[in-house]
Amino acid sequence: MNTAKVLDAKGLACPMPIVKTKKAIAEVNSGEVLEVHTTDKGAKSDLAAWAKSGGHELLKETEEDGVLKFWIKKA
């Protein structure tokens, strides 16, 4: 999957992954994909809800070795 930007939010606690994601997605163009890495388990539901509320599309999410990865397509 092509990503326009990768955000490393590992080690940050809620709500910082959302705050950083909001800032990072403002730096990509509509239709581009932002990849977010975080270790905050709460981000799983928070990022999904945030993406939906902003009209963005959560394309995929995975977990590898305690790191949650999300791919969000900007609306």
Rosetta blueprint (number, residue, H / E / L):
1 M L
2 N L
3 T L
4 A L
5 K E
6 V E
7 L E
8 D E
9 A E
10 K L
11 G L
12 L L
13 A L
14 C L
15 P L
16 M H
17 P H
18 I H
19 V H
20 K H
21 T H
22 K H
23 K H
24 A H
25 I H
26 A L
27 E L
28 V L
29 N L
30 S L
31 G L
32 E L
33 V E
34 L E
35 E E
36 V E
37 H E
38 T E
39 T L
40 D L
41 K L
42 G L
43 A H
44 K H
45 S H
46 D H
47 L H
48 A H
49 A H
50 W H
51 A H
52 K H
53 S H
54 G L
55 G L
56 H L
57 E E
58 L E
59 L E
60 K E
61 E E
62 T E
63 E E
64 E E
65 D L
66 G L
67 V E
68 L E
69 K E
70 F E
71 W E
72 I E
73 K E
74 K L
75 A L
